[in-house]
Amino acid sequence: MRVPGTLRGIRARRHPAPPAAPGPGEVLAETEGLSVRLGAREVLTDVGVRVRAGEVLALVGPNGAGKSTLLSVLAADLPPTAGCVRILGRPVSDWSARELALRRAVLPQSAALSFPFTVEEVVRMGRAPWAAARPEEDEAAVAGAMAATEVTGFAARPFSALSGGERARVALARVLAQRTPLLLLDEPTAALDLRHQELVLRLCRQRALAGDAVVVVLHDLGLAAAYAHRVAVLRAGRVAAGGPPEEVFTGELLSQVYDQPVEVFPHPRTGALLVLPAREDRAPV
């Protein structure tokens, strides 16, 4: 008599139910007392962050501060040495790989493929977790993601034939096509020109406005100030400060964190926060 229930359990594991839409401000991912040791080096120490629906959280800090490591732990791609990591209130170890793929999408720093997939085929890979759940949404999801990242024009081109910036946008389109409530993006603007840097951060804000949560690793403090709802400033594996950029970004703090004089001031026309390295006056040529 237990066989039907057992079969239902097997089907549920193979084809997990899609997650419900998160409520405004709901915590979609969080860490408590998080520490990560890689070899002999402690990369993160006692880190606590919360990622809420409807927000863009920017992780900033100098090279080696632990930003990408923190993102990998939030994605459940890297196990912590100590502390707790939860996705939607449950420890990440409680989720199957398929369940996680329906709840978070991850953009790594670099995208490389060994086979000659076309751009459209790469973007369509983002729909793999939904194969048994919502296949009827595949075409719209793929087309919408490609249009949003402006890669539709070369959909039939091999991914390997693209420039670095074009590959970055295709990789982001794959993440968008996955349609998860949590997006984890590692330096999505690193290879992009000015126009497409702005495009990517606008897309992040749009996803947050739609109710999703976005965590993005950024080196450009100006972009973080302009588009993030909250920032976490990492230094030597710890969170040096966290909160809205207009509260956290001060010249004193950033100068200490980056070991480089930094100026923070309002834009003379709009009042928007500007963050720039302080430079000595150069003698006229």
N, C-alpha and C positions, 0 to 999 in steps of 0.2 A: 504493500500500500504506500510505501515511501518513495517508490520509483518516480511517480510524476513530480513530486516536490524536488527530488534530486535532479531530474531533468530540467526543471525550471531554474534551479540554482546554476546548473552548467550553462544554460542559455544566457542567464543574467551575467555570468562572468565573461562569456564570449561576446555578448552584445549588451554592454551596460547601457542603462538609460541615460539620455542626455541630461545635463544639469539644468535646473531651473534658473531663470534669469535672476541675477543677484539684486537685492534691494539696495536703495541708495545708502552709501556709507558702509555697506556690509564689508567685513574683513575677509578678503579672499585668500590672502597669504600672510603669514607672520612668522617671525623667529623670536625665540626667547633664550637668552643666555647662550647664544650660538658661538661656538668656537670651531675652527677648522685648522688642522695641522697637516701640512704637506711636506713629507720628509722631516727634516729637523726644524723647519720653519713654521711658526704659528702665524697663519695668514689672516685669520679673523679671531677676535677675542671678545667674548661677552657682548655680542651684537644683538640688538633687539630692534626690529622694524615691523611695521604693519602696512599692508597694502590694501587700500579700500576701494570699493566700487565707486566709479565716478571721478577718480583722481588719476593724474599722472604723477608718479613719484620718480624723480631723477636721482640717480646715484652718481655723485661727483667726488673728485679727489685726485691726487697726483698718481702717477704710475706706481703700481705695486701696493696701492692702498687696500686692495681687496674687493674692488667693485665687481669684477667679473666672477670672482669666486662666490661672492654673496648671491649674484644672479644665478649661478649654477646650483647653489644649494636650494634657493627658492624654487628652481625648476625640478628639483629632485634628481638632478643629474650627478650630484656630488654629495656623498653622505657627510654629515657633520661629525666632528670628533666629540663634541659635547653640545648639550642644549637641545632645543625642540624646534622643529619646522612643521608648520601646519598649512594645509591647503583646504580652504572652506571648512575650517574648524577641526579637521582630522589630521593626525600625523601623516606625513607623506608616505610612510611605509605601509599605511593601511590601504592606499590606492593601488590598483593595478596599473600597468603601463597604458592600457587602453582607456581606463577611466581618467588618468591624468591627461591624456591626449585630447580628451573632450573638454577639459577644464583650463588648460594652459597651453599656450603656443610659445615656442622659444626661437629667437633669432640669434644664432651665434655670431661671433665677430667676423668669421670668414665662411664663404660657401664654396665648396669644391665638389665636383661630381666626376666620376670616372667614366661614365657612359655618355654618349652624345644625345642627351635628352633635349627636346625643344623647350623653349621658354614656357609655353602653355603646359607641357607635361610636368615641368618642375612646379608650377603653381598648382596644378591639379593634385600634386602629392599632398598638399595641405588638406585635402578632402578625405584622405584615407581613413581617419578615425570615424568618419560618419558613414562609411560604406553600408552598414547594416541599420543605420538609424534614420538618416534623412537624405537619401540619394537624390531625391527630387530637387534638392536645393543646390546640387553641385554646379550646374551650369551658371546659375546666377551668381553663386559665390565666387567662382573662378573669374567670370567676366567682370564682376564688380571690383575684385581685388586688382586685376590687371589694369582696369581703367583708372582706379584711384592712384596707382603708382606709376602710371603713364608708361606701361610696357606693352600695351595692346598692339602697337605698331610693329613690333618685332616678335610676335607670338610664335611664328614658325621657325625662327632662327635658333641654331644650336646654342645652348647655354654657354658652352665653352668658347664661343666666338664673340661673346660680349665683353665690353670694357668692365673694369672693376666697379664703376658706379652703376652701370646697367645691371650687373649681377647682384649688387646690393639691393636694388629696387625689386628685382625678380624674387629674391629671397624674402623680402618683406611682403611681397604679394602672396607668397606661399603661406606666410604666417597669418595674413589677413583672411585668406580663403579658409583657414581652419576654423574661424568663427568661434573662438573660445572667449570666455568672460575675463580671462587673465592673459595679458601679453607681457612677455619678458624679452626685452630687446637689448642686445649688447652692442653698443657703439653703432647704431644704424646709420649715422650720418658721416662716419669716418671717411668713406670713399666718395662722397657726394659733392657736387658743386653747390654754390650758394642757393640757387633756386630750389634744388631738390632737398637740401637740408631743411629749408622752411616747409616744403611740402610734407616731408616725413613727420615733422613735429606737429603740423596742423592735423595730420591723420591721427596722431596720438591723442590730441585734444578732442577730435571728433569721436574717437572710440570711447573716451572717458565721458563725453557728453551723452553718449548713447547708453551709459551705465556700466561700461566695462572698467577694468583696472589695468593700468599700464605702468610697468617699471622699465625705465630706460637708463642705460649707462651712457653718460655724456662727458666729453672733455671740454666742450664749449660752454662756459659758464653763462655767456650771453643767451644761448638757446635755452638753457635750464631756467634762467631768470624769466624769460619771456613766455615759456610754455608749461612749465611744471607747476602743479598745484602745491606740491611739497618737494623738498630736497632732503637728502641725507648726505652729509659731507663726511667722507671716510678719510681717515689718516692713520697709517701704520696699523691697519686691521681693526680699528675701532671707529665708532660713530662719534665724530667730534661735535656735530651739531645736527639738528633736524627740525623741520618745520617749513612754513611758507618761505619762499626765497626772499621776499621783502623783509622778513624778520631775521633770517639766517645769514644772508649774504651781507657781510660787513667787510670793509677794507681791512680791519684789524684781524678778523678771523681768517679770511682768505689769504692774507699775506703770511700768516703763521703757518697755515696748512700747506701752502704751496712753496714756502720759502722763497717768495718772490713778491715784491711790492705790487699790490692790487688796489685799484681805485674803483669805488662803487658810488654812482651818482645818478640822479634822475635825468632823463632825456630832456633837453631844453624846450622841446615843443610838446611832447606827449606826456612827460613825467614818468615814462616807463623806466624800469631799473636797467642801468647799463653797468656792465662789469668788464673792466679793461686792465691789462697789465700797465703798471706805471712805468713810463719810459723817460729817460733823460732827454732834455731838449737836444736835438741834433744841430750841429753847426751848419749854416747854409752852404750848399755846394757852390 
